[in-house]
Amino acid sequence: MARRLAWPLVVVGVLIALAGAAVMVVLGPDSRFSTGPHAVRTDGVAVVTAPDVITYRGLQVDVLVEVPVNKPVFVGIGNTVDVQDYLAGTRRLEVTSFRAPWTVRTAERRGRPALPGAPTALDWWIADSAGLGGASISTTLPDTPVSLAILAVGASDLSGLRVTFAYGVRGGFGLGLGALLVGLGLAWSGLLLRRGPSVATAGPRRPWRERGAGAQEVGEEVEVVEEEVYVFVDEHGVEHEITAEEAARLQERLAADALASTSPDPTSPDPTSPDPTSPDPTSPHPRSPDPDSSVATAPGTGTGAGAGEVPPPSVVYVFVDEDGVEHEVSEEELADYELADDDEHAEDGAADDGRRD
């Protein structure tokens, strides 16, 4: 439904924007439009607008009339009834139609060749002015019907008459600018509706690899793409990202190093050969300390018959914690622990001395 309204909204917005731009161009920053001077051909004493020609209300108008040879001239705007009553029976040029900027139709009206009285003596003019060679007025048109009259003063006529007309709307330039902005906003809204839902309302976003496949519809399932990243940590603890091929080569090298470290050294003695200094495997093995005990001592503190040839073995003190894990302790640290099963350890020591003999 929203997309159906997109193009009409764009068209309406464009039309409003064009109208606003036209108002701005016509009125200008001062909100006024001026046209003229325009020559009016007549040799009479009066030029007047017919009833219902000036239909504008609240419009600011400026009228400038000029005649050659500094002839006296009068221009004024008054109520249509008063103006028509004043010029009734006088020869005049009557403007029967006017369209902006300056399209007029006129008609000659027969009558007396002179005015019934001096126009400057009348007090019902809404705006009026008189001068030699020219005169001008500036006023706002009222809500009542009015007529414009250009009159010759004294024995002169209006030959060589030229008229400049200007009108404007208060704040017209601002109104045109507002219409332009509103029209552009409507056109932009129509384009957005035409393009479809925005990213904010279109649901989850596709991964960047899939965005070129086309516009995403609302409710469309999104396939998540997972990527594996291999990281190598050097001896300084710095991470380096490596490729899958580099990771495979590194793993092969580590496996080869581990295999080389576990293979026997041909120069080392055979681990299966008996050690003359080790106890006989057939002899009884000293009993291992109780796992719940706190301290255990290394077997064999005595010396055998061959003490002169073989140095006595060193004494190693071992501490077994409550989890059964052995910890080697020094002789100085031994004082901090309590020996357990002293008799059993003594017997184990004697048996160990016997085996050494």
C-alpha positions as CSV (number, residue, x, y, z in Angstrom):
1,M,0.0,0.0,0.0
2,A,2.8,2.4,0.9
3,R,4.6,1.8,-2.4
4,R,1.4,2.6,-4.3
5,L,1.4,6.1,-2.8
6,A,5.1,6.6,-3.6
7,W,4.8,8.0,-7.1
8,P,1.8,10.3,-6.4
9,L,3.6,11.6,-3.4
10,V,6.7,12.3,-5.5
11,V,4.6,14.1,-8.2
12,V,2.8,16.3,-5.6
13,G,6.1,17.2,-3.9
14,V,7.7,18.1,-7.2
15,L,4.8,20.4,-8.1
16,I,4.8,22.1,-4.7
17,A,8.5,22.6,-4.9
18,L,8.3,24.1,-8.4
19,A,5.5,26.5,-7.3
20,G,7.6,27.6,-4.3
21,A,10.6,28.2,-6.5
22,A,8.5,30.2,-9.0
23,V,7.2,32.4,-6.2
24,M,10.7,33.0,-5.0
25,V,12.0,33.9,-8.5
26,V,9.0,36.2,-9.3
27,L,8.9,38.1,-6.0
28,G,12.6,38.1,-5.3
29,P,14.1,38.6,-1.8
30,D,12.0,41.8,-1.2
31,S,8.8,39.9,-2.0
32,R,7.8,42.3,-4.8
33,F,7.3,42.0,-8.5
34,S,7.7,45.0,-10.8
35,T,6.7,45.5,-14.4
36,G,7.1,48.5,-16.7
37,P,7.2,51.2,-17.7
38,H,4.4,50.4,-20.2
39,A,3.1,53.0,-22.7
40,V,-0.6,53.8,-22.6
41,R,-2.0,55.4,-25.8
42,T,-4.6,58.1,-25.1
43,D,-5.1,61.8,-25.6
44,G,-7.9,62.1,-23.1
45,V,-8.0,63.4,-19.6
46,A,-8.7,60.1,-17.7
47,V,-7.6,56.5,-17.6
48,V,-9.6,54.4,-15.1
49,T,-10.1,50.7,-14.3
50,A,-13.6,49.2,-14.7
51,P,-15.4,47.6,-11.8
52,D,-14.2,44.1,-10.9
53,V,-10.8,44.5,-12.6
54,I,-8.9,44.9,-9.4
55,T,-10.0,41.8,-7.4
56,Y,-7.0,41.3,-5.2
57,R,-7.3,41.8,-1.5
58,G,-4.5,42.6,0.9
59,L,-2.0,43.0,-1.9
60,Q,0.7,45.6,-1.6
61,V,0.7,47.7,-4.9
62,D,2.9,50.5,-6.2
63,V,1.9,52.6,-9.2
64,L,4.1,55.1,-10.9
65,V,2.8,57.3,-13.7
66,E,4.9,59.5,-16.0
67,V,4.0,62.1,-18.6
68,P,6.4,64.2,-20.8
69,V,7.1,67.9,-20.7
70,N,6.5,68.1,-17.0
71,K,2.7,68.1,-17.4
72,P,0.7,68.0,-14.2
73,V,-0.7,64.5,-13.5
74,F,-2.7,62.8,-10.7
75,V,-3.0,59.2,-9.7
76,G,-5.3,57.7,-7.0
77,I,-7.1,54.6,-5.8
78,G,-10.7,55.0,-4.4
79,N,-13.8,53.1,-3.8
80,T,-15.3,51.9,-7.1
81,V,-18.6,53.6,-6.5
82,D,-17.0,56.9,-5.8
83,V,-14.6,56.8,-8.8
84,Q,-17.4,55.7,-11.2
85,D,-19.7,58.4,-10.0
86,Y,-17.0,61.1,-10.3
87,L,-16.1,60.2,-13.9
88,A,-19.6,59.4,-15.2
89,G,-20.2,61.4,-18.4
90,T,-16.5,62.2,-18.9
91,R,-14.5,61.0,-21.9
92,R,-12.0,58.4,-20.6
93,L,-10.0,55.3,-21.5
94,E,-11.4,52.4,-19.4
95,V,-9.3,49.3,-18.6
96,T,-11.7,46.4,-18.9
97,S,-9.3,43.5,-18.2
98,F,-5.9,43.1,-16.5
99,R,-3.7,40.1,-16.2
100,A,-0.3,40.1,-14.5
101,P,2.4,40.9,-15.3
102,W,1.0,43.3,-17.9
103,T,-1.8,42.2,-20.2
104,V,-4.6,44.8,-20.5
105,R,-7.7,45.4,-22.6
106,T,-9.1,48.9,-22.9
107,A,-12.2,50.6,-24.3
108,E,-12.9,54.3,-25.1
109,R,-15.9,55.9,-23.3
110,R,-17.4,59.0,-24.8
111,G,-18.2,62.1,-22.7
112,R,-17.2,65.5,-21.8
113,P,-13.6,66.5,-22.6
114,A,-12.9,67.9,-19.2
115,L,-13.1,66.6,-15.6
116,P,-16.1,67.8,-13.5
117,G,-13.7,69.1,-10.8
118,A,-10.2,69.1,-9.5
119,P,-9.3,65.6,-8.3
120,T,-7.0,66.9,-5.6
121,A,-10.0,68.5,-3.9
122,L,-11.7,65.2,-3.2
123,D,-11.3,63.5,0.2
124,W,-12.5,60.0,-0.5
125,W,-9.4,58.7,-2.1
126,I,-7.8,55.8,-0.3
127,A,-4.3,56.8,-1.7
128,D,-3.5,59.6,-4.1
129,S,-0.6,61.7,-5.3
130,A,-0.1,64.5,-7.8
131,G,3.0,66.0,-9.4
132,L,4.6,67.6,-12.5
133,G,5.8,65.0,-15.0
134,G,4.9,62.1,-12.7
135,A,3.3,60.8,-9.5
136,S,3.3,57.6,-7.5
137,I,1.3,55.8,-4.8
138,S,1.9,52.8,-2.6
139,T,-0.9,51.2,-0.6
140,T,-2.4,47.9,0.4
141,L,-5.6,47.0,-1.3
142,P,-8.6,46.9,1.0
143,D,-11.3,44.2,1.2
144,T,-13.8,46.5,-0.6
145,P,-13.9,46.9,-4.5
146,V,-11.6,49.7,-5.7
147,S,-10.6,51.4,-8.9
148,L,-7.4,53.1,-10.1
149,A,-7.7,56.5,-11.8
150,I,-5.0,58.4,-13.7
151,L,-6.2,62.0,-14.4
152,A,-4.8,65.0,-16.1
153,V,-4.8,68.2,-14.1
154,G,-5.8,71.6,-15.5
155,A,-5.9,72.0,-19.3
156,S,-3.4,69.2,-20.1
157,D,-4.0,65.7,-21.3
158,L,-2.4,62.3,-20.8
159,S,-0.7,61.9,-24.2
160,G,2.7,60.1,-23.8
161,L,1.5,58.4,-20.6
162,R,3.8,55.6,-19.2
163,V,2.8,53.4,-16.3
164,T,5.0,51.2,-14.0
165,F,3.2,48.7,-11.8
166,A,4.6,46.7,-8.9
167,Y,2.9,44.4,-6.4
168,G,4.0,42.1,-3.7
169,V,2.9,39.8,-0.9
170,R,4.2,40.4,2.6
171,G,6.5,37.5,3.4
172,G,6.0,36.1,-0.1
173,F,9.6,35.1,-0.5
174,G,9.5,33.1,2.8
175,L,6.3,31.4,1.8
176,G,7.9,30.4,-1.5
177,L,10.9,29.0,0.3
178,G,8.7,27.1,2.7
179,A,6.7,25.6,-0.2
180,L,10.0,24.6,-1.8
181,L,11.2,22.8,1.3
182,V,7.9,21.1,1.8
183,G,7.8,19.9,-1.8
184,L,11.3,18.5,-1.6
185,G,10.4,16.7,1.6
186,L,7.3,15.1,0.1
187,A,9.3,14.0,-3.0
188,W,12.0,12.5,-0.8
189,S,9.5,10.7,1.3
190,G,8.0,9.2,-1.9
191,L,11.3,8.0,-3.1
192,L,12.0,6.4,0.3
193,L,8.6,4.6,0.1
194,R,9.4,3.5,-3.4
195,R,12.8,2.0,-2.3
196,G,11.1,-0.1,0.4
197,P,11.7,-0.4,4.2
198,S,14.7,1.2,5.6
199,V,17.6,-0.6,7.2
200,A,16.3,0.1,10.7
201,T,13.0,-1.7,10.0
202,A,14.2,-4.4,7.6
203,G,15.2,-6.9,10.3
204,P,18.7,-8.5,10.7
205,R,21.4,-7.4,8.3
206,R,23.0,-9.8,5.9
207,P,26.7,-10.5,6.0
208,W,28.7,-8.3,3.7
209,R,29.4,-11.2,1.4
210,E,25.6,-11.6,0.6
211,R,24.6,-7.9,0.3
212,G,25.1,-7.9,-3.4
213,A,22.4,-10.5,-3.9
214,G,19.6,-7.9,-3.8
215,A,17.3,-6.1,-1.4
216,Q,16.5,-8.0,1.8
217,E,12.8,-8.6,2.5
218,V,11.2,-8.3,6.0
219,G,11.4,-11.6,7.8
220,E,13.9,-13.2,5.5
221,E,16.2,-15.8,7.2
222,V,19.8,-14.8,7.3
223,E,22.6,-17.3,6.9
224,V,25.5,-16.7,9.3
225,V,28.9,-17.2,7.9
226,E,31.5,-18.4,10.4
227,E,35.2,-18.0,9.7
228,E,38.2,-19.8,11.4
229,V,41.1,-17.6,12.5
230,Y,44.5,-19.1,13.3
231,V,46.6,-17.3,15.9
232,F,50.3,-18.0,16.7
233,V,51.7,-16.8,20.1
234,D,55.4,-16.2,20.0
235,E,57.9,-16.5,22.9
236,H,57.2,-12.9,23.9
237,G,53.4,-13.5,24.2
238,V,52.5,-11.6,21.0
239,E,49.7,-13.0,18.9
240,H,50.1,-13.2,15.2
241,E,47.4,-14.2,12.8
242,I,48.4,-16.9,10.3
243,T,46.8,-18.7,7.4
244,A,45.5,-22.2,7.4
245,E,48.5,-23.4,5.4
246,E,50.9,-21.9,7.8
247,A,49.0,-23.4,10.7
248,A,49.3,-26.9,9.1
249,R,53.0,-26.5,8.5
250,L,53.5,-25.3,12.1
251,Q,51.6,-28.3,13.5
252,E,53.7,-30.8,11.4
253,R,56.9,-29.2,12.7
254,L,55.7,-29.4,16.3
255,A,54.7,-33.1,15.8
256,A,58.2,-33.8,14.3
257,D,59.9,-32.1,17.3
258,A,57.8,-34.1,19.8
259,L,58.6,-37.4,18.0
260,A,62.3,-36.6,18.0
261,S,62.3,-35.8,21.7
262,T,60.7,-39.1,22.6
263,S,63.1,-41.4,20.5
264,P,66.0,-43.0,22.5
265,D,69.5,-41.6,22.2
266,P,71.8,-44.3,20.7
267,T,74.8,-43.1,22.8
268,S,72.9,-43.5,26.1
269,P,73.0,-46.8,28.0
270,D,70.3,-49.4,27.6
271,P,67.6,-48.6,30.1
272,T,66.8,-52.3,30.4
273,S,70.3,-53.2,31.6
274,P,70.6,-53.6,35.4
275,D,72.3,-50.9,37.4
276,P,74.9,-52.3,39.8
277,T,74.1,-49.6,42.3
278,S,70.4,-50.1,42.2
279,P,68.7,-52.5,44.6
280,D,67.8,-56.0,43.5
281,P,64.4,-55.9,42.0
282,T,63.7,-59.3,43.6
283,S,64.3,-58.0,47.1
284,P,61.4,-56.7,49.1
285,H,60.5,-53.1,48.3
286,P,60.3,-50.8,51.2
287,R,56.7,-49.9,52.1
288,S,55.5,-46.6,50.7
289,P,54.4,-44.1,53.2
290,D,50.8,-43.7,54.1
291,P,49.0,-41.2,51.6
292,D,47.3,-39.7,54.6
293,S,50.5,-38.9,56.4
294,S,52.0,-35.5,56.2
295,V,55.7,-36.3,56.0
296,A,57.8,-39.2,54.4
297,T,61.6,-39.7,54.4
298,A,63.8,-41.2,51.7
299,P,64.9,-44.8,52.4
300,G,68.5,-45.8,53.2
301,T,70.5,-43.7,55.5
302,G,73.2,-46.2,56.5
303,T,76.4,-47.3,54.7
304,G,77.3,-50.8,53.5
305,A,80.5,-52.7,53.5
306,G,81.7,-51.0,50.3
307,A,81.5,-47.6,51.8
308,G,85.1,-46.9,51.0
309,E,84.5,-47.6,47.3
310,V,81.0,-46.2,46.8
311,P,80.0,-43.0,48.5
312,P,76.9,-43.2,50.6
313,P,73.8,-42.1,48.9
314,S,72.5,-38.7,49.8
315,V,69.4,-38.3,51.9
316,V,66.4,-36.9,50.2
317,Y,63.4,-35.7,52.2
318,V,60.0,-35.8,50.6
319,F,56.8,-34.3,51.9
320,V,53.5,-36.0,50.7
321,D,50.5,-33.7,50.9
322,E,46.9,-34.7,51.5
323,D,46.4,-35.3,47.8
324,G,49.3,-37.8,47.6
325,V,51.6,-35.4,45.7
326,E,55.3,-35.6,46.7
327,H,57.3,-32.4,47.4
328,E,61.0,-32.4,48.0
329,V,62.2,-30.4,51.1
330,S,65.6,-29.5,52.3
331,E,67.1,-30.6,55.6
332,E,66.6,-27.1,57.0
333,E,62.9,-27.2,56.1
334,L,62.6,-30.6,57.7
335,A,62.4,-29.1,61.2
336,D,59.1,-27.5,60.2
337,Y,57.5,-31.0,59.7
338,E,56.8,-33.9,62.1
339,L,58.2,-37.3,61.2
340,A,55.6,-40.1,61.1
341,D,56.2,-43.9,61.6
342,D,59.8,-43.5,62.8
343,D,60.1,-47.3,63.6
344,E,58.9,-48.3,60.1
345,H,61.3,-45.9,58.5
346,A,64.2,-47.3,60.6
347,E,63.4,-50.8,59.6
348,D,63.2,-49.8,56.0
349,G,66.6,-48.1,56.4
350,A,68.2,-51.2,57.9
351,A,66.7,-53.4,55.2
352,D,68.1,-51.0,52.6
353,D,71.6,-51.2,54.2
354,G,71.4,-54.9,54.0
355,R,70.6,-54.9,50.3
356,R,73.5,-52.5,49.7
357,D,75.9,-55.0,51.5
